[in-house]
């Protein structure tokens, strides 16, 4: 294999030019790439399911239509069930923020002063409370405000409508023709590079599939576990805290830490008893145990290999460079780069430079 993929200097410069041009185009076209990248990502996630339905004798186009109908019903059900509850809990949270600030001023500020020497007078609690009440008192009408802003901004409304239409359309056509597109790309590869590129693509697909499909299911499962557990405890903000803790759990232990801190504060403010803190700890302890012993081994496995610090850095760097598009591309790009680095490391260990050293 090493001799098959050896390239000369002119080919290296050509490859570098292609990669540089692609990077510049992504940067320049970032504002309009969102629906296409979202469609490609959704098509990639749905391709294995379509392949299974196709293997059972269902035409591929019909399989895609069936998946779209199921997704539409699922999303409609989630919107009808979750959105009203989330809005109600968000209103309750905003109304309780001044009470939380009073508690922090009475309990947290003295502890910070005794432990770290921070002067409580350095924070203007009254101004902070006034700002919260001024800016968040109308949170219940946030949806109406968004609609009003969209209706008064023609470009924003057009962009939103275009994305809402383009994402499912792009997803449908890419999902229908996915295998054909992959085969065409493979045909374009130089013959001497094809075995190596295909091998790297399969490794990248293994990593991406495990992370995107498996980790997404883990996040949804944890959000459900945390929300139901906190609801059983009786926490008023159970759904918001559970969803937040589940969604940020793509970074190991981050969802657990954020969730148990937020739920602990909310439980103490609501019940004023340490007993409920133990119940909150039990909920997140059970969730963490299920994630470590059942969810991650079953749904993700050990094929990702992305360090938590690398995940955080990739998301932040992608957002800084390309905005929302960069956030969408961050983790897939990090997984592909990791596969390439493994290949480069393997080639380095097979090289004369490594052997001589």
Number of C-alpha atoms within 10 A of each C-alpha: 10 9 7 12 15 11 12 8 8 9 11 12 11 11 13 12 12 12 12 12 12 12 12 12 11 16 16 12 13 17 13 13 16 18 21 18 18 20 22 20 18 18 23 20 16 18 18 13 14 24 17 13 18 16 11 8 9 14 14 18 15 14 20 25 14 14 16 16 12 12 12 12 12 11 12 12 12 11 13 10 11 14 12 11 15 17 17 15 18 17 18 15 16 19 16 14 15 18 13 18 16 14 14 15 17 12 11 13 17 16 15 13 13 10 9 9 10 14 12 16 9 7 12 10 16 13 10 13 16 12 12 15 15 10 10 16 14 12 16 15 12 14 11 11 13 11 12 11 13 16 13 11 11 11 11 13 15 13 13 13 11 12 18 12 12 17 18 18 15 19 25 21 15 21 27 21 15 20 12 12 13 10 10 11 9 15 11 9 13 11 12 14 14 16 16 16 15 13 11 17 15 13 17 21 17 14 24 23 19 19 25 18 16 19 22 18 16 23 23 15 19 27 25 18 21 31 24 16 22 24 15 13 16 15 21 18 23 22 23 23 25 28 22 19 28 27 19 17 23 19 17 15 14 15 25 22 14 17 25 22 15 15 27 20 16 22 26 15 14 16 13 12 11 12 11 19 20 12 18 25 17 15 20 24 15 15 21 20 11 16 19 13 10 14 21 18 13 13 17 21 16 13 13 20 13 16 11 14 10 16 18 14 15 21 18 15 15 20 17 12 13 19 15 17 22 22 18 18 18 21 22 20 16 19 24 18 13 18 21 16 12 13 14 12 12 11 14 13 12 12 12 10 9 10 9 6 5
